[in-house]
Amino acid sequence: MPKLKTKSGVKKRFKMTATGLLKHGVAGKRHRLISHNAKYIRQNRGTSVLSDADTATVKRWAPYGLK
């Protein structure tokens, strides 16, 4: 069987935790932050864990895991 390729967008956007969960950055924090209120910016700081339904899809896109 040929090797499966990892989607290049997944490599850039997700990291795997030690327990197998997926971390991701929150969308909407790159530009136009003046139009968001301070609570939105503060609560979306850092990374969050992906939901179980989306985790199955992303793991299919990265067949050999992520660093």
VEXLUM-61660 format. One record per residue: x negated, y, z negated of N, C-alpha, C in turn. Coordinates in steps of 0.1 Angstrom, whole numbers, padded with zeros to 4 digits, always signed. Each point is the difference from the previous one (the first is absolute). Layout:
VEXLUM-61660
XYZXYZXYZ ...
end
This chain:
VEXLUM-61660
-0008-0012+0000+0008+0012+0000-0009+0013+0000 +0004+0010+0007-0007+0012+0000+0002+0008-0013 -0010+0008-0003+0002+0008-0012+0011+0011+0001 +0007+0003-0011+0010+0010+0001-0006+0014-0004 +0005+0010+0007-0005+0013-0003+0008+0007-0010 -0006+0008-0008+0006+0009-0010+0004+0013+0007 +0012+0004-0003+0004+0013+0006-0008+0011-0006 -0006+0009+0009-0009+0010-0005+0006+0010-0009 +0013+0003+0001+0006+0009-0009+0001-0005-0014 +0002-0013-0001+0001-0006-0013-0013+0001-0008 -0011-0002+0007-0014+0001-0006-0002+0014-0006 +0005+0010+0007-0002+0014-0005+0009+0004-0011 +0012-0006-0001+0010+0006-0009+0003-0008-0012 -0005-0013-0001+0004-0008-0012-0013-0006-0006 +0001-0003-0013-0010-0007-0007+0006-0011-0009 -0006-0011-0002+0005-0011-0008-0005+0001-0014 +0009-0002-0010-0004+0000-0014-0005-0014-0003 -0005-0002-0012-0005-0012-0004+0010-0011-0002 +0013+0004-0002+0011-0009-0002+0007-0003+0013 -0004+0006+0011+0006-0002+0013+0011+0010+0004 +0001+0010-0008+0010+0011+0004-0007+0009+0010 +0008+0008+0007-0006+0010+0009+0002+0014-0005 -0011+0008+0000+0000+0014-0003+0001+0008+0013 +0007+0011-0001+0001+0009+0011+0001+0015-0005 -0005+0009+0009+0002+0014-0003+0014+0004+0003 +0005+0011-0006+0013+0004+0002+0001+0009+0012 +0010-0001+0008+0001+0008+0012+0005+0014-0003 -0004+0009+0009+0005+0014-0001-0009+0009-0008 -0013-0004-0002-0009+0008-0009-0011+0006+0008 +0000+0001+0013-0011+0005+0008+0001+0015+0003 +0011+0005+0004+0001+0014+0003+0015+0004-0003 +0002+0013+0002+0013+0007-0003+0004-0003-0015 -0009+0001-0009+0003-0003-0014+0007+0012-0006 -0001+0012+0006+0006+0012-0005+0015-0002-0001 +0006-0008+0010+0014-0002+0000+0005-0010-0010 -0009-0008-0006+0004-0009-0011-0001+0006-0013 +0008-0004-0009-0001+0006-0014-0011-0007-0008 -0004+0006-0011-0011-0005-0008+0002-0014-0005 +0013-0003-0004+0003-0013-0005-0002-0011+0010 +0003+0002+0013-0002-0010+0011-0015-0002+0001 -0008+0010+0001-0014-0001+0001-0007-0007-0011 +0005+0003-0012-0006-0006-0012+0004-0015-0001 +0012-0004+0003+0004-0014-0002-0005-0009+0011 -0004+0006+0011-0006-0008+0011-0015+0000+0001 -0006+0004-0011-0015+0000-0001-0005-0014-0001 -0011-0003+0006-0006-0013-0001+0006-0011+0009 +0000-0012-0005+0005-0011+0008+0012-0007-0007 +0007-0008+0007+0011-0007-0006+0000-0014+0006 +0008-0009-0006+0000-0014+0004+0011-0002+0010 -0002-0008+0011+0010-0002+0010+0011-0010-0005 +0012+0002+0005+0011-0009-0005-0002-0014+0006 +0007-0010-0007-0002-0014+0004+0004-0003+0015 +0011+0007+0004+0005-0002+0014-0010+0005+0010 -0006+0011-0003-0010+0005+0010-0013-0007-0001 -0003-0005-0012-0013-0007-0002-0001-0012+0010 +0011-0008+0001+0000-0011+0009-0003+0003+0014 +0005+0012+0005-0002+0004+0013-0015+0004+0002 -0005+0008-0009-0014+0005+0001-0010-0011-0001 +0003-0010-0008-0009-0012-0001-0001-0008+0013 +0012+0000+0007+0000-0006+0013-0009+0007+0010 -0001+0013-0001-0008+0008+0009-0015-0001-0004 -0003-0005-0012-0014-0002-0004-0002-0014-0004 -0002-0009+0010+0000-0015-0003-0011-0005-0009 -0011+0008+0000-0011-0005-0009-0002+0009-0012 +0010+0008-0004-0001+0008-0011-0007+0013+0002 +0000+0009-0010-0006+0013+0001-0010+0001-0011 -0009+0009+0002-0011+0003-0011+0006+0008-0011 
end
